[in-house]
Amino acid sequence: MTKKLSDLRRGEKGMIVSVNLNGLTRRRLLDLGFIPGTVISVVFESPLGDPVAYLVRDTIIALRKEESEKIEVELIN
């Protein structure tokens, strides 16, 4: 079952299926490790829910909702 990365909740893990962005934003996220097949999890959420910090390849990276909602993940347990 795939869902948007922005729908992932704290404690859930997912595997990146696709990054549906273009241009420099896509390039930046790919360089940071947001590559299909990579395991990702939510580690922190700001009080208002945006941005959210994700653990990707042993690195914590914060994304705004407008970016994370364009990344599809498959839930893993």
All heavy atoms as a GROMACS GRO file, in nm:
protein
  604
    1MET      N    1   0.084  -0.118   0.000
    1MET     CA    2   0.000   0.000   0.000
    1MET      C    3   0.088   0.123   0.000
    1MET      O    4   0.172   0.141   0.086
    1MET     CB    5  -0.089  -0.002   0.123
    1MET     CG    6  -0.172   0.120   0.140
    1MET     SD    7  -0.275   0.102   0.288
    1MET     CE    8  -0.268   0.264   0.350
    2THR      N    9   0.070   0.210  -0.099
    2THR     CA   10   0.149   0.332  -0.104
    2THR      C   11   0.069   0.449  -0.049
    2THR      O   12  -0.054   0.450  -0.054
    2THR     CB   13   0.194   0.365  -0.248
    2THR    OG1   14   0.078   0.385  -0.328
    2THR    CG2   15   0.280   0.254  -0.306
    3LYS      N   16   0.142   0.543   0.007
    3LYS     CA   17   0.082   0.665   0.057
    3LYS      C   18   0.182   0.778   0.044
    3LYS      O   19   0.300   0.754   0.017
    3LYS     CB   20   0.035   0.647   0.201
    3LYS     CG   21   0.147   0.614   0.299
    3LYS     CD   22   0.104   0.565   0.435
    3LYS     CE   23   0.016   0.654   0.513
    3LYS     NZ   24  -0.008   0.610   0.651
    4LYS      N   25   0.136   0.898   0.064
    4LYS     CA   26   0.225   1.013   0.058
    4LYS      C   27   0.316   1.012   0.181
    4LYS      O   28   0.274   0.974   0.290
    4LYS     CB   29   0.145   1.142   0.058
    4LYS     CG   30   0.059   1.162  -0.062
    4LYS     CD   31  -0.021   1.290  -0.045
    4LYS     CE   32  -0.120   1.307  -0.156
    4LYS     NZ   33  -0.205   1.425  -0.133
    5LEU      N   34   0.438   1.059   0.163
    5LEU     CA   35   0.529   1.070   0.276
    5LEU      C   36   0.471   1.160   0.384
    5LEU      O   37   0.488   1.134   0.503
    5LEU     CB   38   0.665   1.123   0.228
    5LEU     CG   39   0.772   1.143   0.335
    5LEU    CD1   40   0.803   1.011   0.406
    5LEU    CD2   41   0.897   1.201   0.273
    6SER      N   42   0.399   1.261   0.344
    6SER     CA   43   0.339   1.354   0.441
    6SER      C   44   0.233   1.285   0.528
    6SER      O   45   0.199   1.336   0.635
    6SER     CB   46   0.278   1.474   0.369
    6SER     OG   47   0.178   1.433   0.278
    7ASP      N   48   0.182   1.170   0.485
    7ASP     CA   49   0.082   1.097   0.563
    7ASP      C   50   0.145   0.998   0.661
    7ASP      O   51   0.075   0.938   0.742
    7ASP     CB   52  -0.013   1.021   0.471
    7ASP     CG   53  -0.099   1.114   0.388
    7ASP    OD1   54  -0.122   1.229   0.432
    7ASP    OD2   55  -0.143   1.073   0.279
    8LEU      N   56   0.278   0.980   0.653
    8LEU     CA   57   0.348   0.891   0.744
    8LEU      C   58   0.346   0.952   0.884
    8LEU      O   59   0.367   1.072   0.900
    8LEU     CB   60   0.492   0.873   0.695
    8LEU     CG   61   0.566   0.745   0.725
    8LEU    CD1   62   0.496   0.626   0.658
    8LEU    CD2   63   0.709   0.753   0.676
    9ARG      N   64   0.318   0.873   0.984
    9ARG     CA   65   0.311   0.922   1.122
    9ARG      C   66   0.435   0.880   1.198
    9ARG      O   67   0.504   0.786   1.162
    9ARG     CB   68   0.185   0.868   1.191
    9ARG     CG   69   0.060   0.920   1.130
    9ARG     CD   70   0.047   1.070   1.156
    9ARG     NE   71  -0.042   1.132   1.058
    9ARG     CZ   72  -0.008   1.236   0.984
    9ARG    NH1   73   0.110   1.291   0.996
    9ARG    NH2   74  -0.091   1.286   0.898
   10ARG      N   75   0.460   0.950   1.309
   10ARG     CA   76   0.576   0.922   1.392
   10ARG      C   77   0.575   0.775   1.433
   10ARG      O   78   0.473   0.724   1.480
   10ARG     CB   79   0.576   1.012   1.513
   10ARG     CG   80   0.704   1.012   1.587
   10ARG     CD   81   0.708   1.120   1.689
   10ARG     NE   82   0.836   1.112   1.758
   10ARG     CZ   83   0.874   1.195   1.849
   10ARG    NH1   84   0.796   1.295   1.882
   10ARG    NH2   85   0.990   1.181   1.907
   11GLY      N   86   0.688   0.709   1.414
   11GLY     CA   87   0.701   0.568   1.449
   11GLY      C   88   0.678   0.475   1.330
   11GLY      O   89   0.713   0.358   1.337
   12GLU      N   90   0.619   0.526   1.224
   12GLU     CA   91   0.598   0.443   1.105
   12GLU      C   92   0.721   0.451   1.015
   12GLU      O   93   0.792   0.550   1.014
   12GLU     CB   94   0.477   0.492   1.024
   12GLU     CG   95   0.345   0.467   1.090
   12GLU     CD   96   0.228   0.511   1.003
   12GLU    OE1   97   0.241   0.611   0.930
   12GLU    OE2   98   0.124   0.446   1.010
   13LYS      N   99   0.744   0.341   0.943
   13LYS     CA  100   0.853   0.337   0.846
   13LYS      C  101   0.796   0.311   0.709
   13LYS      O  102   0.697   0.241   0.694
   13LYS     CB  103   0.952   0.226   0.880
   13LYS     CG  104   1.038   0.254   0.997
   13LYS     CD  105   1.140   0.144   1.016
   13LYS     CE  106   1.230   0.176   1.133
   13LYS     NZ  107   1.333   0.073   1.150
   14GLY      N  108   0.863   0.367   0.612
   14GLY     CA  109   0.821   0.344   0.475
   14GLY      C  110   0.942   0.331   0.384
   14GLY      O  111   1.054   0.367   0.422
   15MET      N  112   0.918   0.277   0.266
   15MET     CA  113   1.022   0.269   0.164
   15MET      C  114   0.981   0.362   0.051
   15MET      O  115   0.867   0.356   0.003
   15MET     CB  116   1.038   0.127   0.112
   15MET     CG  117   1.148   0.116   0.011
   15MET     SD  118   1.193  -0.051  -0.043
   15MET     CE  119   1.056  -0.149  -0.004
   16ILE      N  120   1.072   0.447   0.010
   16ILE     CA  121   1.042   0.543  -0.095
   16ILE      C  122   1.015   0.469  -0.225
   16ILE      O  123   1.093   0.384  -0.268
   16ILE     CB  124   1.157   0.644  -0.112
   16ILE    CG1  125   1.173   0.725   0.016
   16ILE    CG2  126   1.131   0.736  -0.232
   16ILE    CD1  127   1.296   0.815   0.017
   17VAL      N  128   0.901   0.500  -0.286
   17VAL     CA  129   0.862   0.439  -0.413
   17VAL      C  130   0.892   0.534  -0.529
   17VAL      O  131   0.947   0.493  -0.631
   17VAL     CB  132   0.712   0.402  -0.412
   17VAL    CG1  133   0.668   0.350  -0.548
   17VAL    CG2  134   0.685   0.300  -0.303
   18SER      N  135   0.856   0.661  -0.512
   18SER     CA  136   0.883   0.759  -0.619
   18SER      C  137   0.893   0.899  -0.562
   18SER      O  138   0.835   0.929  -0.458
   18SER     CB  139   0.774   0.752  -0.726
   18SER     OG  140   0.650   0.790  -0.671
   19VAL      N  141   0.967   0.982  -0.632
   19VAL     CA  142   0.983   1.123  -0.598
   19VAL      C  143   0.924   1.201  -0.715
   19VAL      O  144   0.983   1.209  -0.821
   19VAL     CB  145   1.131   1.160  -0.576
   19VAL    CG1  146   1.146   1.307  -0.545
   19VAL    CG2  147   1.193   1.074  -0.467
   20ASN      N  148   0.805   1.255  -0.695
   20ASN     CA  149   0.731   1.320  -0.802
   20ASN      C  150   0.750   1.471  -0.803
   20ASN      O  151   0.657   1.548  -0.789
   20ASN     CB  152   0.582   1.284  -0.791
   20ASN     CG  153   0.561   1.136  -0.796
   20ASN    OD1  154   0.618   1.066  -0.879
   20ASN    ND2  155   0.482   1.084  -0.704
   21LEU      N  156   0.876   1.510  -0.811
   21LEU     CA  157   0.914   1.651  -0.817
   21LEU      C  158   0.999   1.672  -0.941
   21LEU      O  159   1.052   1.575  -0.997
   21LEU     CB  160   0.993   1.690  -0.693
   21LEU     CG  161   0.914   1.692  -0.562
   21LEU    CD1  162   1.007   1.683  -0.445
   21LEU    CD2  163   0.833   1.819  -0.555
   22ASN      N  164   1.016   1.796  -0.979
   22ASN     CA  165   1.098   1.828  -1.096
   22ASN      C  166   1.205   1.930  -1.059
   22ASN      O  167   1.199   1.994  -0.955
   22ASN     CB  168   1.010   1.887  -1.208
   22ASN     CG  169   0.911   1.787  -1.259
   22ASN    OD1  170   0.944   1.672  -1.284
   22ASN    ND2  171   0.787   1.830  -1.273
   23GLY      N  172   1.301   1.944  -1.148
   23GLY     CA  173   1.400   2.049  -1.136
   23GLY      C  174   1.494   2.037  -1.019
   23GLY      O  175   1.531   1.927  -0.977
   24LEU      N  176   1.531   2.152  -0.965
   24LEU     CA  177   1.631   2.158  -0.860
   24LEU      C  178   1.585   2.091  -0.731
   24LEU      O  179   1.666   2.032  -0.660
   24LEU     CB  180   1.670   2.302  -0.832
   24LEU     CG  181   1.749   2.372  -0.944
   24LEU    CD1  182   1.773   2.518  -0.909
   24LEU    CD2  183   1.881   2.301  -0.969
   25THR      N  184   1.457   2.101  -0.702
   25THR     CA  185   1.407   2.037  -0.579
   25THR      C  186   1.424   1.886  -0.587
   25THR      O  187   1.468   1.823  -0.492
   25THR     CB  188   1.259   2.074  -0.558
   25THR    OG1  189   1.247   2.215  -0.554
   25THR    CG2  190   1.208   2.016  -0.427
   26ARG      N  191   1.390   1.828  -0.702
   26ARG     CA  192   1.408   1.684  -0.720
   26ARG      C  193   1.556   1.647  -0.707
   26ARG      O  194   1.592   1.553  -0.638
   26ARG     CB  195   1.355   1.640  -0.857
   26ARG     CG  196   1.374   1.493  -0.885
   26ARG     CD  197   1.326   1.457  -1.025
   26ARG     NE  198   1.363   1.324  -1.061
   26ARG     CZ  199   1.296   1.214  -1.025
   26ARG    NH1  200   1.186   1.226  -0.952
   26ARG    NH2  201   1.338   1.096  -1.061
   27ARG      N  202   1.642   1.723  -0.772
   27ARG     CA  203   1.786   1.697  -0.769
   27ARG      C  204   1.839   1.703  -0.625
   27ARG      O  205   1.916   1.619  -0.581
   27ARG     CB  206   1.858   1.800  -0.856
   27ARG     CG  207   2.006   1.786  -0.864
   27ARG     CD  208   2.045   1.672  -0.957
   27ARG     NE  209   2.084   1.557  -0.876
   27ARG     CZ  210   2.092   1.433  -0.920
   27ARG    NH1  211   2.060   1.403  -1.043
   27ARG    NH2  212   2.128   1.335  -0.844
   28ARG      N  213   1.794   1.805  -0.550
   28ARG     CA  214   1.839   1.823  -0.412
   28ARG      C  215   1.796   1.704  -0.327
   28ARG      O  216   1.876   1.649  -0.250
   28ARG     CB  217   1.782   1.952  -0.352
   28ARG     CG  218   1.830   1.980  -0.210
   28ARG     CD  219   1.778   2.113  -0.159
   28ARG     NE  220   1.634   2.115  -0.146
   28ARG     CZ  221   1.567   2.082  -0.036
   28ARG    NH1  222   1.632   2.045   0.072
   28ARG    NH2  223   1.436   2.087  -0.033
   29LEU      N  224   1.671   1.661  -0.340
   29LEU     CA  225   1.623   1.548  -0.260
   29LEU      C  226   1.694   1.419  -0.297
   29LEU      O  227   1.727   1.339  -0.209
   29LEU     CB  228   1.472   1.534  -0.275
   29LEU     CG  229   1.390   1.646  -0.211
   29LEU    CD1  230   1.241   1.625  -0.235
   29LEU    CD2  231   1.418   1.657  -0.062
   30LEU      N  232   1.719   1.398  -0.425
   30LEU     CA  233   1.793   1.277  -0.466
   30LEU      C  234   1.934   1.281  -0.408
   30LEU      O  235   1.985   1.179  -0.359
   30LEU     CB  236   1.796   1.265  -0.618
   30LEU     CG  237   1.662   1.235  -0.686
   30LEU    CD1  238   1.676   1.242  -0.837
   30LEU    CD2  239   1.609   1.100  -0.644
   31ASP      N  240   1.998   1.398  -0.410
   31ASP     CA  241   2.132   1.411  -0.353
   31ASP      C  242   2.132   1.386  -0.202
   31ASP      O  243   2.232   1.338  -0.148
   31ASP     CB  244   2.189   1.550  -0.380
   31ASP     CG  245   2.227   1.572  -0.525
   31ASP    OD1  246   2.236   1.472  -0.600
   31ASP    OD2  247   2.246   1.689  -0.564
   32LEU      N  248   2.022   1.418  -0.135
   32LEU     CA  249   2.013   1.397   0.010
   32LEU      C  250   1.977   1.253   0.046
   32LEU      O  251   1.974   1.218   0.163
   32LEU     CB  252   1.908   1.492   0.070
   32LEU     CG  253   1.946   1.641   0.070
   32LEU    CD1  254   1.827   1.726   0.113
   32LEU    CD2  255   2.064   1.665   0.163
   33GLY      N  256   1.948   1.170  -0.053
   33GLY     CA  257   1.922   1.029  -0.025
   33GLY      C  258   1.778   0.986  -0.041
   33GLY      O  259   1.744   0.871  -0.009
   34PHE      N  260   1.693   1.072  -0.091
   34PHE     CA  261   1.552   1.037  -0.114
   34PHE      C  262   1.541   0.961  -0.248
   34PHE      O  263   1.489   1.012  -0.345
   34PHE     CB  264   1.464   1.161  -0.114
   34PHE     CG  265   1.445   1.221   0.021
   34PHE    CD1  266   1.542   1.304   0.076
   34PHE    CD2  267   1.332   1.194   0.096
   34PHE    CE1  268   1.526   1.360   0.202
   34PHE    CE2  269   1.314   1.248   0.222
   34PHE     CZ  270   1.412   1.331   0.275
   35ILE      N  271   1.596   0.841  -0.246
   35ILE     CA  272   1.604   0.758  -0.366
   35ILE      C  273   1.508   0.641  -0.352
   35ILE      O  274   1.496   0.583  -0.241
   35ILE     CB  275   1.749   0.706  -0.382
   35ILE    CG1  276   1.844   0.825  -0.398
   35ILE    CG2  277   1.761   0.610  -0.500
   35ILE    CD1  278   1.989   0.787  -0.388
   36PRO      N  279   1.436   0.605  -0.458
   36PRO     CA  280   1.346   0.489  -0.449
   36PRO      C  281   1.419   0.367  -0.392
   36PRO      O  282   1.532   0.337  -0.429
   36PRO     CB  283   1.302   0.467  -0.594
   36PRO     CG  284   1.306   0.606  -0.653
   36PRO     CD  285   1.427   0.670  -0.590
   37GLY      N  286   1.352   0.300  -0.297
   37GLY     CA  287   1.409   0.183  -0.231
   37GLY      C  288   1.469   0.215  -0.094
   37GLY      O  289   1.502   0.125  -0.017
   38THR      N  290   1.483   0.344  -0.062
   38THR     CA  291   1.541   0.385   0.065
   38THR      C  292   1.435   0.382   0.175
   38THR      O  293   1.322   0.425   0.156
   38THR     CB  294   1.597   0.529   0.053
   38THR    OG1  295   1.694   0.532  -0.050
   38THR    CG2  296   1.658   0.574   0.184
   39VAL      N  297   1.474   0.330   0.292
   39VAL     CA  298   1.384   0.326   0.408
   39VAL      C  299   1.386   0.463   0.476
   39VAL      O  300   1.491   0.523   0.493
   39VAL     CB  301   1.425   0.216   0.507
   39VAL    CG1  302   1.339   0.221   0.632
   39VAL    CG2  303   1.416   0.080   0.440
   40ILE      N  304   1.268   0.510   0.514
   40ILE     CA  305   1.254   0.643   0.574
   40ILE      C  306   1.156   0.635   0.690
   40ILE      O  307   1.063   0.554   0.688
   40ILE     CB  308   1.207   0.745   0.467
   40ILE    CG1  309   1.209   0.887   0.520
   40ILE    CG2  310   1.070   0.709   0.411
   40ILE    CD1  311   1.193   0.993   0.412
   41SER      N  312   1.179   0.716   0.793
   41SER     CA  313   1.086   0.718   0.906
   41SER      C  314   1.073   0.860   0.960
   41SER      O  315   1.161   0.943   0.939
   41SER     CB  316   1.132   0.624   1.017
   41SER     OG  317   1.257   0.664   1.066
   42VAL      N  318   0.965   0.886   1.029
   42VAL     CA  319   0.941   1.017   1.089
   42VAL      C  320   1.004   1.018   1.227
   42VAL      O  321   0.981   0.927   1.306
   42VAL     CB  322   0.789   1.045   1.102
   42VAL    CG1  323   0.765   1.177   1.172
   42VAL    CG2  324   0.724   1.045   0.964
   43VAL      N  325   1.085   1.119   1.256
   43VAL     CA  326   1.149   1.126   1.388
   43VAL      C  327   1.098   1.245   1.471
   43VAL      O  328   1.093   1.235   1.593
   43VAL     CB  329   1.302   1.128   1.379
   43VAL    CG1  330   1.354   0.994   1.336
   43VAL    CG2  331   1.352   1.236   1.287
   44PHE      N  332   1.066   1.355   1.409
   44PHE     CA  333   1.014   1.472   1.481
   44PHE      C  334   0.908   1.541   1.397
   44PHE      O  335   0.915   1.541   1.274
   44PHE     CB  336   1.124   1.575   1.508
   44PHE     CG  337   1.239   1.524   1.588
   44PHE    CD1  338   1.362   1.506   1.530
   44PHE    CD2  339   1.225   1.494   1.723
   44PHE    CE1  340   1.471   1.460   1.603
   44PHE    CE2  341   1.331   1.448   1.796
   44PHE     CZ  342   1.454   1.430   1.737
   45GLU      N  343   0.810   1.598   1.466
   45GLU     CA  344   0.712   1.683   1.400
   45GLU      C  345   0.709   1.816   1.472
   45GLU      O  346   0.713   1.821   1.594
   45GLU     CB  347   0.573   1.620   1.405
   45GLU     CG  348   0.561   1.493   1.325
   45GLU     CD  349   0.422   1.434   1.330
   45GLU    OE1  350   0.326   1.508   1.307
   45GLU    OE2  351   0.411   1.315   1.360
   46SER      N  352   0.703   1.924   1.398
   46SER     CA  353   0.694   2.056   1.461
   46SER      C  354   0.556   2.068   1.525
   46SER      O  355   0.463   1.995   1.490
   46SER     CB  356   0.717   2.166   1.358
   46SER     OG  357   0.613   2.167   1.264
   47PRO      N  358   0.540   2.161   1.619
   47PRO     CA  359   0.412   2.173   1.689
   47PRO      C  360   0.291   2.191   1.596
   47PRO      O  361   0.183   2.142   1.625
   47PRO     CB  362   0.431   2.295   1.777
   47PRO     CG  363   0.577   2.301   1.801
   47PRO     CD  364   0.641   2.251   1.674
   48LEU      N  365   0.311   2.258   1.484
   48LEU     CA  366   0.200   2.279   1.390
   48LEU      C  367   0.200   2.176   1.278
   48LEU      O  368   0.121   2.185   1.185
   48LEU     CB  369   0.207   2.421   1.333
   48LEU     CG  370   0.190   2.533   1.436
   48LEU    CD1  371   0.204   2.669   1.370
   48LEU    CD2  372   0.056   2.521   1.507
   49GLY      N  373   0.293   2.079   1.285
   49GLY     CA  374   0.294   1.971   1.188
   49GLY      C  375   0.371   1.997   1.060
   49GLY      O  376   0.376   1.912   0.973
   50ASP      N  377   0.432   2.113   1.047
   50ASP     CA  378   0.508   2.145   0.926
   50ASP      C  379   0.620   2.240   0.963
   50ASP      O  380   0.593   2.348   1.016
   50ASP     CB  381   0.415   2.210   0.823
   50ASP     CG  382   0.481   2.228   0.687
   50ASP    OD1  383   0.569   2.148   0.654
   50ASP    OD2  384   0.441   2.322   0.615
   51PRO      N  385   0.745   2.205   0.945
   51PRO     CA  386   0.798   2.089   0.876
   51PRO      C  387   0.803   1.964   0.964
   51PRO      O  388   0.777   1.971   1.084
   51PRO     CB  389   0.939   2.133   0.838
   51PRO     CG  390   0.978   2.227   0.946
   51PRO     CD  391   0.851   2.299   0.986
   52VAL      N  392   0.840   1.854   0.902
   52VAL     CA  393   0.856   1.725   0.969
   52VAL      C  394   0.998   1.675   0.942
   52VAL      O  395   1.048   1.690   0.831
   52VAL     CB  396   0.753   1.622   0.917
   52VAL    CG1  397   0.777   1.485   0.975
   52VAL    CG2  398   0.611   1.670   0.947
   53ALA      N  399   1.061   1.618   1.045
   53ALA     CA  400   1.197   1.566   1.030
   53ALA      C  401   1.191   1.416   1.003
   53ALA      O  402   1.120   1.342   1.071
   53ALA     CB  403   1.279   1.594   1.154
   54TYR      N  404   1.266   1.374   0.903
   54TYR     CA  405   1.269   1.233   0.861
   54TYR      C  406   1.410   1.178   0.878
   54TYR      O  407   1.508   1.250   0.856
   54TYR     CB  408   1.228   1.220   0.713
   54TYR     CG  409   1.089   1.269   0.686
   54TYR    CD1  410   1.067   1.398   0.640
   54TYR    CD2  411   0.979   1.187   0.708
   54TYR    CE1  412   0.938   1.444   0.615
   54TYR    CE2  413   0.850   1.232   0.683
   54TYR     CZ  414   0.831   1.362   0.637
   54TYR     OH  415   0.704   1.407   0.614
   55LEU      N  416   1.418   1.049   0.911
   55LEU     CA  417   1.546   0.980   0.917
   55LEU      C  418   1.566   0.908   0.784
   55LEU      O  419   1.489   0.819   0.748
   55LEU     CB  420   1.549   0.880   1.032
   55LEU     CG  421   1.680   0.803   1.050
   55LEU    CD1  422   1.795   0.898   1.084
   55LEU    CD2  423   1.665   0.699   1.160
   56VAL      N  424   1.667   0.951   0.712
   56VAL     CA  425   1.700   0.894   0.580
   56VAL      C  426   1.848   0.861   0.579
   56VAL      O  427   1.932   0.951   0.593
   56VAL     CB  428   1.671   0.994   0.466
   56VAL    CG1  429   1.702   0.933   0.331
   56VAL    CG2  430   1.529   1.042   0.471
   57ARG      N  431   1.882   0.734   0.565
   57ARG     CA  432   2.023   0.692   0.557
   57ARG      C  433   2.105   0.750   0.671
   57ARG      O  434   2.209   0.815   0.650
   57ARG     CB  435   2.082   0.731   0.423
   57ARG     CG  436   2.013   0.663   0.307
   57ARG     CD  437   2.073   0.704   0.175
   57ARG     NE  438   2.000   0.640   0.067
   57ARG     CZ  439   2.053   0.548  -0.012
   57ARG    NH1  440   2.176   0.509   0.002
   57ARG    NH2  441   1.980   0.494  -0.107
   58ASP      N  442   2.058   0.734   0.795
   58ASP     CA  443   2.127   0.780   0.916
   58ASP      C  444   2.144   0.931   0.923
   58ASP      O  445   2.231   0.981   0.994
   58ASP     CB  446   2.263   0.711   0.932
   58ASP     CG  447   2.250   0.562   0.953
   58ASP    OD1  448   2.150   0.520   1.014
   58ASP    OD2  449   2.340   0.487   0.909
   59THR      N  450   2.064   1.004   0.850
   59THR     CA  451   2.068   1.150   0.853
   59THR      C  452   1.927   1.203   0.874
   59THR      O  453   1.831   1.150   0.817
   59THR     CB  454   2.121   1.206   0.718
   59THR    OG1  455   2.249   1.150   0.693
   59THR    CG2  456   2.131   1.356   0.720
   60ILE      N  457   1.914   1.303   0.959
   60ILE     CA  458   1.783   1.364   0.984
   60ILE      C  459   1.767   1.486   0.893
   60ILE      O  460   1.852   1.575   0.894
   60ILE     CB  461   1.767   1.403   1.132
   60ILE    CG1  462   1.772   1.277   1.219
   60ILE    CG2  463   1.636   1.479   1.153
   60ILE    CD1  464   1.769   1.304   1.367
   61ILE      N  465   1.660   1.485   0.816
   61ILE     CA  466   1.633   1.591   0.720
   61ILE      C  467   1.489   1.638   0.738
   61ILE      O  468   1.397   1.556   0.742
   61ILE     CB  469   1.655   1.542   0.576
   61ILE    CG1  470   1.800   1.497   0.558
   61ILE    CG2  471   1.618   1.649   0.474
   61ILE    CD1  472   1.827   1.424   0.430
   62ALA      N  473   1.470   1.769   0.748
   62ALA     CA  474   1.336   1.826   0.761
   62ALA      C  475   1.283   1.868   0.625
   62ALA      O  476   1.356   1.927   0.545
   62ALA     CB  477   1.338   1.945   0.856
   63LEU      N  478   1.158   1.833   0.601
   63LEU     CA  479   1.092   1.872   0.476
   63LEU      C  480   0.962   1.943   0.506
   63LEU      O  481   0.891   1.910   0.602
   63LEU     CB  482   1.060   1.749   0.391
   63LEU     CG  483   1.173   1.669   0.330
   63LEU    CD1  484   1.116   1.554   0.249
   63LEU    CD2  485   1.263   1.755   0.245
   64ARG      N  486   0.929   2.038   0.422
   64ARG     CA  487   0.798   2.102   0.428
   64ARG      C  488   0.694   2.007   0.368
   64ARG      O  489   0.726   1.921   0.286
   64ARG     CB  490   0.799   2.232   0.347
   64ARG     CG  491   0.888   2.337   0.404
   64ARG     CD  492   0.808   2.428   0.490
   64ARG     NE  493   0.897   2.526   0.551
   64ARG     CZ  494   0.878   2.571   0.673
   64ARG    NH1  495   0.777   2.529   0.744
   64ARG    NH2  496   0.959   2.659   0.724
   65LYS      N  497   0.570   2.029   0.407
   65LYS     CA  498   0.462   1.942   0.359
   65LYS      C  499   0.450   1.947   0.207
   65LYS      O  500   0.423   1.844   0.143
   65LYS     CB  501   0.330   1.983   0.424
   65LYS     CG  502   0.218   1.888   0.392
   65LYS     CD  503   0.093   1.920   0.469
   65LYS     CE  504  -0.013   1.816   0.435
   65LYS     NZ  505  -0.133   1.836   0.515
   66GLU      N  506   0.471   2.064   0.148
   66GLU     CA  507   0.458   2.076   0.002
   66GLU      C  508   0.558   1.987  -0.071
   66GLU      O  509   0.533   1.947  -0.185
   66GLU     CB  510   0.473   2.221  -0.042
   66GLU     CG  511   0.610   2.280  -0.018
   66GLU     CD  512   0.615   2.429  -0.046
   66GLU    OE1  513   0.528   2.502   0.003
   66GLU    OE2  514   0.708   2.470  -0.117
   67GLU      N  515   0.672   1.955  -0.008
   67GLU     CA  516   0.768   1.863  -0.068
   67GLU      C  517   0.734   1.718  -0.034
   67GLU      O  518   0.734   1.631  -0.121
   67GLU     CB  519   0.910   1.895  -0.019
   67GLU     CG  520   0.959   2.031  -0.061
   67GLU     CD  521   1.084   2.074   0.013
   67GLU    OE1  522   1.100   2.038   0.132
   67GLU    OE2  523   1.164   2.144  -0.048
   68SER      N  524   0.702   1.693   0.093
   68SER     CA  525   0.681   1.554   0.136
   68SER      C  526   0.553   1.493   0.078
   68SER      O  527   0.543   1.372   0.064
   68SER     CB  528   0.679   1.544   0.288
   68SER     OG  529   0.576   1.620   0.343
   69GLU      N  530   0.457   1.576   0.040
   69GLU     CA  531   0.335   1.520  -0.017
   69GLU      C  532   0.355   1.475  -0.162
   69GLU      O  533   0.267   1.412  -0.219
   69GLU     CB  534   0.218   1.616  -0.005
   69GLU     CG  535   0.229   1.741  -0.086
   69GLU     CD  536   0.115   1.840  -0.060
   69GLU    OE1  537   0.030   1.813   0.028
   69GLU    OE2  538   0.112   1.942  -0.127
   70LYS      N  539   0.469   1.505  -0.219
   70LYS     CA  540   0.498   1.463  -0.356
   70LYS      C  541   0.592   1.343  -0.362
   70LYS      O  542   0.639   1.305  -0.467
   70LYS     CB  543   0.556   1.579  -0.436
   70LYS     CG  544   0.454   1.690  -0.452
   70LYS     CD  545   0.507   1.807  -0.527
   70LYS     CE  546   0.397   1.913  -0.536
   70LYS     NZ  547   0.445   2.039  -0.586
   71ILE      N  548   0.617   1.283  -0.245
   71ILE     CA  549   0.700   1.163  -0.238
   71ILE      C  550   0.610   1.048  -0.195
   71ILE      O  551   0.540   1.058  -0.094
   71ILE     CB  552   0.815   1.182  -0.137
   71ILE    CG1  553   0.906   1.297  -0.184
   71ILE    CG2  554   0.894   1.052  -0.121
   71ILE    CD1  555   1.011   1.336  -0.083
   72GLU      N  556   0.608   0.940  -0.272
   72GLU     CA  557   0.527   0.823  -0.239
   72GLU      C  558   0.612   0.721  -0.167
   72GLU      O  559   0.726   0.696  -0.205
   72GLU     CB  560   0.468   0.761  -0.365
   72GLU     CG  561   0.361   0.844  -0.429
   72GLU     CD  562   0.298   0.774  -0.548
   72GLU    OE1  563   0.274   0.653  -0.539
   72GLU    OE2  564   0.275   0.841  -0.648
   73VAL      N  565   0.554   0.662  -0.062
   73VAL     CA  566   0.623   0.558   0.014
   73VAL      C  567   0.531   0.437   0.030
   73VAL      O  568   0.408   0.449   0.022
   73VAL     CB  569   0.666   0.608   0.154
   73VAL    CG1  570   0.766   0.720   0.143
   73VAL    CG2  571   0.547   0.651   0.237
   74GLU      N  572   0.593   0.323   0.052
   74GLU     CA  573   0.519   0.201   0.082
   74GLU      C  574   0.545   0.168   0.227
   74GLU      O  575   0.661   0.163   0.270
   74GLU     CB  576   0.567   0.087  -0.008
   74GLU     CG  577   0.491  -0.041   0.011
   74GLU     CD  578   0.534  -0.146  -0.089
   74GLU    OE1  579   0.558  -0.112  -0.206
   74GLU    OE2  580   0.545  -0.261  -0.046
   75LEU      N  581   0.440   0.148   0.303
   75LEU     CA  582   0.455   0.118   0.446
   75LEU      C  583   0.528  -0.014   0.465
   75LEU      O  584   0.501  -0.112   0.395
   75LEU     CB  585   0.319   0.109   0.514
   75LEU     CG  586   0.252   0.240   0.549
   75LEU    CD1  587   0.116   0.212   0.612
   75LEU    CD2  588   0.336   0.322   0.643
   76ILE      N  589   0.620  -0.017   0.563
   76ILE     CA  590   0.685  -0.141   0.602
   76ILE      C  591   0.675  -0.152   0.753
   76ILE      O  592   0.666  -0.053   0.824
   76ILE     CB  593   0.832  -0.147   0.556
   76ILE    CG1  594   0.912  -0.027   0.608
   76ILE    CG2  595   0.842  -0.155   0.406
   76ILE    CD1  596   1.059  -0.036   0.578
   77ASN      N  597   0.676  -0.271   0.803
   77ASN     CA  598   0.666  -0.292   0.948
   77ASN      C  599   0.789  -0.360   1.001
   77ASN      O  600   0.856  -0.428   0.940
   77ASN     CB  601   0.543  -0.375   0.983
   77ASN     CG  602   0.416  -0.300   0.952
   77ASN    OD1  603   0.407  -0.181   0.975
   77ASN    ND2  604   0.319  -0.370   0.895
   0.00000   0.00000   0.00000
